[in-house]
Amino acid sequence: MSHIESNERATGADDYQDAIAQGFMPIREVARLTGVNAVTLRAWERRYGLIVPHRTPKGHRLYSNEHVAHIHNILTWLGRGVSVSQVKGLLRSGQPAFSEATSQWEEKRQRLQECICNLNERRLDECFNTELALYPPQTLCQQLLLPLLEELELRWRNPCGAQAERVFFFSWLRSKLGARLYHNNRQHGGATLLLINVSDLPMAPGMWLTAWLASSAGCPVEVFDWPLQPTDLALAVEHIQPRAVLLYSSQALNTGHLQRLLAGYDCPCLIVGEAVQIHLDELNRLCAHNPDLALAQDPLAALHSLTDLNLLDS
């Protein structure tokens, strides 16, 4: 390396450190603060001009507190069902176009449903990857995947081909989100969330969505997609030392068995899934006597509960 090149590199590093000292943030810190990953932030910048960060002479993206506030405004619109392509105009005008936004999400769900009906894994992957690059996990869960699951459950009431479609989609979803979970877990430190399927139904989509949302929010997640006996659960907790245990069930539970599952460990516990609605009165009584027990009926509610309990700080 020449003396000039060495000086240029040192100058670039100094510019970066000076900007950080002045309160600017690198993209990884903005991703942590907002829940929008770096790939999506870059896509918003390149494709829509939604976020235009400062750049150092070396090309490093740097963000201010105003950028972070702007990202939260974008997330607010996305949470209302607005497509990312519409957000820039809405931020300028403040006039929502909800019918168009709803129509766009319906079209996205229809494309995914057609892939599922045709058992076309490659096309399903391509369609989902397109949305994954543009939207944070919470928006995709709220606007795309949970409504899609409701639509599919209605479709699957007709038994013709239903089981093939169900197994195809649930297998794909577990594989897709499992890969994201593995990647996210490699980025996070600290104690894990231990998420256990306590029903007899494998590949529960709500459980994998819960795991994906939590891991995308900065927390490592360990998934056991199979029921455990109380003694086995206590042993797993002893070895893993999780920050919390999440028990997921999409079907009715034996509440006596559930109480045994809740015994034998000291960390907080969250019960998630349709079982919460089925046993709501009984579970509320359990919560009244157990301050470390919380309930969430779906993955988004689980994410909010974990946030409220301060369990997502890695």
Secondary structure, 3 states (H helix, E strand, C coil): CCHHHHHHHHHHHHHHHHHHHCCCEEHHHHHHHHCCCHHHHHHHHHHHCCCCCEECCCCCEEECHHHHHHHHHHHHHHHCCCCHHHHHHHHHHCCCCHHHHHHHHHHHHHHHHHHHHCCCHHHHHHHHHHHHCCCCHHHHHHHHHHHHHHHHHHHCCCCCCHHHHHHHHHHHHHHHHHHHHHHHHHHCCCCCEEEEECCCCCCCHHHHHHHHHHHHCCCCEEEECCCCCHHHHHHHHHHHCCCEEEEECCCCCCHHHHHHHCCCCCCCEEEECHHHHHCHHHHHHHHHHCCCEEEECCHHHHHHHHHHCCCCCC
